[in-house]
């Protein structure tokens, strides 16, 4: 079944806002049973974040809706003795505990790694934090922008005059969540093979640095300091964003044959003969002059027209579009990335959500249930625990013959 790659894996999701909830959402999309454990005093902070004040009033902020479909919700106060007992029971019967508190919070609550292992020897514990569980910065608070600045990402964003500039999306949060989801899935594979749990320490700072490609490798391997280059690609030219008669056009003519095809399409054979642009290295050294020449021709037609003209040439090009245009594009619609579900709001209506960027067996992976109301599954989860208490156990397995901690 599409989206059921993690069927049978049970996840306790104690996370808030974006990085952690995004990780839990990726697992839920692939079939994991994700139970969101929220404080009864308002739940996930993201319930009160987003662009729709009416939804915030219902504890269903847009930021929450975006990352919590396919999950259930239970409210527990981990400082309350009775709720702590419930959580202990849940840990004993779930496979994964996922949290993104500051380091040390789970220990202070009495549910650090050593205690979790006592409750469930094969548990997979994933802690997502700004800087990791060790190091001199471990106790500092961190949000996406803080990580963007400390990773070096902001230093290479913008122009030499305007850098550092924050990337316009919370990319470090999302990267941290993806890394956490991948680590959890990997730990599940090992546990299926060996029975061993794992303690996964995810650092958003390190996750961000490892995804910066040549920006980091140029510094780390070649000793070359990366600099902000606006929309230009340091590794090649012409490779960047160009003005047209209407709209901006991204062109990445990184190879010699692509550059030649671009000049041919633009009917600029003179640029092939120009000594400043004969080779890749010369084009990089004279990128500003080359851009002036290319834009002289590109400004005679719109970005959409040039995109159509260049489509069959082998030159990578595409217009620069808005978020709305990206979501409504024929490509995204054809792939089925966006799905529509009934809204959990009392107002009714529908909510549009993103699925996974991965297709499984030729089909898109999308959520099937809307994000939960705060504590929507309290009664159901407590009833499940009560039923489990009454089950007879034999040796180290329950009545289904399943090892405790693995979903029956």
C-alpha positions as CSV (number, residue, x, y, z in Angstrom):
1,X,0.0,0.0,0.0
2,X,1.3,3.4,-0.9
3,X,2.6,5.4,2.1
4,X,2.7,2.3,4.3
5,X,6.5,1.8,4.3
6,X,6.6,2.4,8.1
7,X,3.3,0.6,8.9
8,X,3.5,-0.8,12.5
9,X,6.0,1.7,13.7
10,X,4.5,3.7,16.6
11,X,5.9,7.2,17.4
12,X,5.3,9.4,20.5
13,X,5.7,13.0,19.1
14,X,6.4,15.5,21.9
15,X,7.6,18.2,19.5
16,X,6.6,21.8,19.0
17,X,6.5,24.4,16.1
18,X,8.4,23.1,13.0
19,X,11.6,21.0,13.0
20,X,10.2,18.2,15.3
21,X,6.6,18.2,14.0
22,X,8.0,18.2,10.4
23,X,10.0,15.0,11.3
24,X,6.9,13.4,12.8
25,X,4.8,14.4,9.8
26,X,7.2,12.7,7.4
27,X,7.0,9.5,9.4
28,X,3.2,9.7,9.5
29,X,3.0,10.2,5.8
30,X,4.9,6.9,5.3
31,X,2.5,5.0,7.6
32,X,3.9,5.3,11.1
33,X,1.3,5.7,13.8
34,X,2.2,9.0,15.3
35,X,0.6,10.1,18.6
36,X,1.2,13.8,19.4
37,X,1.7,14.3,23.1
38,X,0.8,17.9,24.0
39,X,0.6,19.9,27.1
40,X,-3.0,20.5,28.2
41,X,-2.1,24.2,28.6
42,X,-2.4,25.1,24.9
43,X,-0.6,22.2,23.2
44,X,1.9,22.7,20.4
45,X,2.9,26.4,20.2
46,X,2.3,26.2,16.4
47,X,-1.5,25.9,17.2
48,X,-1.2,29.7,17.9
49,X,0.9,30.6,14.8
50,X,0.0,31.4,11.3
51,X,-1.8,33.8,8.9
52,X,-5.4,33.1,9.9
53,X,-6.4,34.6,13.3
54,X,-9.7,32.7,13.3
55,X,-7.9,29.4,13.2
56,X,-5.5,30.5,15.9
57,X,-8.6,31.2,18.1
58,X,-9.4,27.5,17.7
59,X,-5.9,26.3,18.5
60,X,-5.6,25.3,14.9
61,X,-3.0,27.8,13.6
62,X,-2.0,27.4,10.0
63,X,1.6,26.5,11.1
64,X,0.1,23.6,13.1
65,X,-2.2,22.4,10.3
66,X,0.7,22.2,7.9
67,X,2.8,19.7,9.8
68,X,0.4,17.5,11.8
69,X,-2.0,15.6,9.5
70,X,-2.1,11.8,9.9
71,X,-1.4,12.3,13.7
72,X,-3.5,11.7,16.8
73,X,-3.4,14.0,19.9
74,X,-3.4,13.3,23.6
75,X,-2.8,15.9,26.3
76,X,-0.5,15.1,29.2
77,X,1.2,17.2,31.8
78,X,4.5,15.5,32.4
79,X,4.8,17.3,35.8
80,X,1.6,15.6,37.0
81,X,2.0,12.2,38.6
82,X,-1.0,10.5,37.0
83,X,-0.1,11.8,33.5
84,X,3.5,10.7,34.0
85,X,2.2,7.2,34.7
86,X,0.3,7.3,31.5
87,X,3.3,8.5,29.5
88,X,5.4,5.7,31.0
89,X,2.9,3.2,29.8
90,X,2.9,4.7,26.4
91,X,6.7,4.6,26.2
92,X,6.6,0.9,27.0
93,X,4.4,0.2,24.0
94,X,5.7,2.6,21.4
95,X,8.8,2.3,19.2
96,X,10.0,5.9,19.0
97,X,10.1,8.9,21.3
98,X,10.6,12.2,19.3
99,X,11.2,15.5,21.1
100,X,12.7,18.9,20.3
101,X,13.1,20.4,23.8
102,X,16.3,22.1,24.9
103,X,18.9,19.6,26.0
104,X,18.3,18.5,29.6
105,X,14.5,19.1,29.7
106,X,13.6,15.4,29.3
107,X,16.1,14.5,32.0
108,X,14.5,17.0,34.4
109,X,11.1,15.6,33.6
110,X,12.4,12.2,34.6
111,X,12.3,10.8,31.0
112,X,15.9,11.1,29.8
113,X,17.5,8.4,27.7
114,X,18.5,6.2,30.7
115,X,14.9,6.2,32.0
116,X,13.3,5.6,28.6
117,X,15.5,2.5,28.2
118,X,14.3,1.2,31.5
119,X,10.7,1.6,30.3
120,X,11.4,0.1,26.9
121,X,14.8,-1.4,26.3
122,X,14.4,-1.3,22.5
123,X,13.0,2.3,22.3
124,X,14.4,4.7,19.7
125,X,14.8,8.1,21.2
126,X,15.3,11.1,18.9
127,X,16.2,14.5,20.3
128,X,16.2,17.4,17.9
129,X,17.8,20.6,19.1
130,X,19.6,23.6,17.8
131,X,23.1,22.5,18.6
132,X,22.9,18.9,19.8
133,X,23.1,17.4,23.3
134,X,26.8,18.2,23.8
135,X,29.2,21.1,23.2
136,X,29.5,24.6,24.7
137,X,26.4,25.9,22.9
138,X,24.0,23.0,23.9
139,X,21.9,25.1,26.3
140,X,21.3,28.1,24.0
141,X,17.9,28.6,22.6
142,X,17.7,28.3,18.8
143,X,15.2,29.2,16.1
144,X,15.6,28.9,12.3
145,X,17.1,32.3,11.9
146,X,19.6,31.7,14.6
147,X,20.8,28.6,12.9
148,X,20.9,30.3,9.5
149,X,23.2,32.9,10.9
150,X,25.5,30.5,12.8
151,X,25.7,28.0,9.9
152,X,27.2,30.6,7.5
153,X,24.1,30.3,5.3
154,X,23.2,34.0,5.7
155,X,26.7,35.1,4.9
156,X,26.4,33.8,1.4
157,X,22.8,35.0,0.8
158,X,22.2,38.4,-0.8
159,X,24.7,40.6,-2.7
160,X,28.1,41.6,-1.5
161,X,26.5,44.8,-0.4
162,X,23.4,43.4,1.3
163,X,24.6,40.1,2.8
164,X,24.1,38.6,5.3
165,X,20.4,38.0,4.5
166,X,18.1,35.4,5.9
167,X,16.8,32.8,3.4
168,X,13.1,33.6,3.0
169,X,11.8,30.2,4.2
170,X,12.6,28.4,7.5
171,X,14.9,26.0,5.7
172,X,17.0,25.0,8.7
173,X,14.0,23.9,10.6
174,X,12.9,21.7,7.7
175,X,16.4,20.3,7.1
176,X,16.6,19.4,10.8
177,X,13.3,17.6,10.6
178,X,14.2,15.7,7.5
179,X,17.5,14.6,9.1
180,X,15.6,13.4,12.2
181,X,13.1,11.5,10.1
182,X,15.8,9.8,8.1
183,X,17.7,8.9,11.3
184,X,14.6,7.4,12.9
185,X,13.8,5.3,9.8
186,X,17.4,4.1,9.8
187,X,17.3,3.2,13.5
188,X,14.0,1.3,12.8
189,X,15.9,-0.8,10.2
190,X,18.6,-1.7,12.7
191,X,16.2,-2.5,15.4
192,X,14.3,-4.9,13.1
193,X,17.6,-6.6,12.5
194,X,19.2,-6.6,16.0
195,X,16.4,-5.6,18.5
196,X,18.5,-2.7,19.7
197,X,17.1,0.8,20.3
198,X,19.0,4.0,19.7
199,X,19.6,7.4,21.0
200,X,19.6,9.9,18.1
201,X,21.1,13.3,18.8
202,X,20.1,15.7,15.9
203,X,21.8,19.1,15.7
204,X,20.0,21.6,13.5
205,X,23.3,23.6,13.1
206,X,25.2,20.6,11.9
207,X,22.3,19.5,9.6
208,X,22.3,22.9,8.0
209,X,26.1,23.0,7.4
210,X,26.1,19.5,5.9
211,X,23.5,20.5,3.2
212,X,25.3,23.6,1.9
213,X,27.2,21.8,-0.8
214,X,30.0,23.6,-2.6
215,X,29.7,26.6,-0.2
216,X,31.2,24.4,2.5
217,X,33.4,22.2,0.3
218,X,35.1,25.2,-1.3
219,X,36.1,26.4,2.2
220,X,36.8,23.0,3.8
221,X,38.7,21.4,0.9
222,X,40.0,24.2,-1.3
223,X,40.4,26.9,1.4
224,X,38.4,29.3,-0.6
225,X,36.2,31.7,1.3
226,X,32.6,31.7,0.0
227,X,31.0,35.1,-0.7
228,X,27.5,36.3,-1.3
229,X,26.8,36.5,-5.1
230,X,23.1,37.4,-5.2
231,X,21.5,35.2,-7.9
232,X,24.8,34.3,-9.6
233,X,26.3,30.8,-9.4
234,X,29.9,31.0,-8.4
235,X,30.8,27.8,-10.1
236,X,29.8,28.8,-13.6
237,X,28.6,31.5,-16.0
238,X,26.2,32.3,-17.4
239,X,24.4,30.7,-14.5
240,X,21.9,32.9,-12.5
241,X,18.9,35.1,-12.8
242,X,18.4,37.4,-15.8
243,X,16.0,40.2,-16.7
244,X,13.6,39.9,-19.6
245,X,10.9,42.1,-21.1
246,X,8.5,40.7,-18.3
247,X,9.6,38.6,-15.5
248,X,12.9,37.1,-14.4
249,X,14.5,34.0,-16.0
250,X,16.9,31.5,-14.4
251,X,19.5,30.2,-16.8
252,X,22.2,27.6,-15.9
253,X,24.3,27.2,-19.0
254,X,27.1,25.4,-17.1
255,X,28.5,23.3,-19.9
256,X,30.2,24.6,-23.1
257,X,27.5,22.9,-25.3
258,X,24.8,24.6,-23.2
259,X,26.4,28.0,-23.6
260,X,26.7,27.5,-27.4
261,X,23.0,26.4,-27.6
262,X,22.0,29.5,-25.6
263,X,23.8,31.8,-27.9
264,X,22.3,30.1,-30.9
265,X,18.8,30.4,-29.6
266,X,19.3,34.0,-28.7
267,X,20.8,34.6,-32.3
268,X,23.9,35.9,-30.7
269,X,26.8,34.2,-32.6
270,X,29.0,37.1,-31.7
271,X,29.1,35.9,-28.1
272,X,30.6,32.7,-29.3
273,X,33.5,34.5,-31.0
274,X,34.0,37.1,-28.2
275,X,37.4,36.4,-26.6
276,X,36.0,37.3,-23.2
277,X,33.6,34.4,-23.3
278,X,35.4,31.6,-25.2
279,X,36.0,29.3,-22.2
280,X,34.2,28.5,-19.0
281,X,36.9,30.2,-16.9
282,X,36.8,33.3,-19.1
283,X,33.0,33.5,-18.8
284,X,33.3,33.2,-15.0
285,X,35.9,36.0,-14.9
286,X,33.8,38.2,-17.1
287,X,30.4,37.2,-15.9
288,X,29.1,40.8,-15.4
289,X,29.9,41.8,-19.0
290,X,28.4,38.5,-20.3
291,X,25.2,39.2,-18.3
292,X,24.9,42.7,-19.9
293,X,25.2,41.2,-23.3
294,X,22.7,38.4,-22.7
295,X,20.1,40.7,-21.1
296,X,20.4,43.0,-24.1
297,X,18.7,40.3,-26.1
298,X,16.7,38.7,-23.3
299,X,14.8,42.0,-22.7
300,X,13.3,41.7,-26.2
301,X,10.9,38.9,-25.0
302,X,9.2,37.8,-21.9
303,X,10.5,35.2,-19.5
304,X,7.7,32.8,-20.5
305,X,8.5,33.3,-24.2
306,X,12.2,32.7,-23.7
307,X,11.4,29.6,-21.5
308,X,9.4,28.2,-24.4
309,X,12.1,29.0,-27.0
310,X,14.8,27.4,-24.9
311,X,12.8,24.3,-23.9
312,X,14.2,22.0,-26.6
313,X,17.8,23.2,-26.6
314,X,19.1,21.3,-23.6
315,X,19.8,24.6,-21.7
316,X,18.4,24.5,-18.1
317,X,16.0,27.4,-17.8
318,X,12.8,28.4,-16.0
319,X,11.0,31.5,-15.0
320,X,11.2,32.8,-11.4
321,X,7.6,32.4,-10.0
322,X,5.7,33.2,-6.8
323,X,4.8,30.6,-4.2
324,X,1.2,30.6,-5.4
325,X,2.4,30.1,-9.0
326,X,4.6,27.2,-7.9
327,X,1.8,25.5,-6.0
328,X,-0.6,25.9,-9.0
329,X,1.8,24.8,-11.6
330,X,0.8,22.0,-13.9
331,X,3.9,20.0,-12.8
332,X,3.0,20.1,-9.1
333,X,-0.7,19.4,-9.9
334,X,0.4,16.4,-12.0
335,X,2.5,15.0,-9.2
336,X,-0.3,15.3,-6.6
337,X,1.8,17.0,-4.0
338,X,-1.1,19.1,-2.7
339,X,-4.1,17.3,-1.2
340,X,-7.4,18.6,0.2
341,X,-9.0,17.3,3.4
342,X,-12.0,18.3,5.5
343,X,-10.9,21.1,7.9
344,X,-11.0,20.2,11.6
345,X,-12.1,23.8,12.2
346,X,-15.7,24.4,13.5
347,X,-16.1,26.6,10.5
348,X,-16.0,23.5,8.3
349,X,-14.6,23.8,4.8
350,X,-11.4,22.2,3.6
351,X,-7.7,22.5,4.2
352,X,-5.0,22.1,1.5
353,X,-1.9,20.3,2.7
354,X,1.4,19.1,1.3
355,X,2.2,15.5,1.0
356,X,5.6,13.8,0.6
357,X,7.9,14.7,-2.3
358,X,8.4,11.0,-2.8
359,X,6.2,8.7,-4.9
360,X,6.0,5.1,-3.8
361,X,5.3,2.4,-6.4
362,X,4.2,5.2,-8.8
363,X,1.8,7.0,-6.6
364,X,2.0,10.1,-4.4
365,X,2.2,9.9,-0.7
366,X,-0.4,12.2,0.9
367,X,-2.1,12.5,4.3
368,X,-5.5,10.8,4.8
369,X,-6.6,12.4,8.0
370,X,-6.7,16.0,9.0
371,X,-4.6,17.5,11.8
372,X,-6.2,16.7,15.2
373,X,-7.9,19.0,17.6
374,X,-6.0,19.4,20.9
375,X,-6.5,16.2,23.0
376,X,-8.9,14.7,20.4
377,X,-7.7,11.2,21.1
378,X,-7.5,11.3,24.9
379,X,-10.3,8.8,25.5
380,X,-9.3,6.5,22.7
381,X,-5.7,6.3,23.8
382,X,-6.5,5.8,27.5
383,X,-9.0,3.0,26.5
384,X,-6.3,1.3,24.5
385,X,-3.9,1.4,27.5
386,X,-6.6,0.0,29.7
387,X,-7.3,-2.8,27.3
388,X,-3.6,-3.6,27.0
389,X,-3.3,-3.8,30.8
390,X,-5.8,-6.6,30.8
391,X,-4.0,-8.7,28.2
392,X,-2.1,-11.7,29.5
393,X,1.6,-11.8,28.9
394,X,3.8,-14.8,28.5
395,X,7.6,-14.4,28.9
396,X,8.8,-11.4,26.9
397,X,5.9,-11.3,24.5
398,X,2.3,-10.2,24.7
399,X,-0.7,-12.2,23.7
400,X,-0.1,-11.5,20.0
401,X,3.4,-12.9,20.2
402,X,4.9,-9.5,19.6
403,X,7.9,-8.1,21.4
404,X,6.8,-5.2,23.7
405,X,7.4,-1.9,21.9
406,X,6.6,-3.1,18.5
407,X,3.0,-2.4,17.4
408,X,0.7,-5.4,17.4
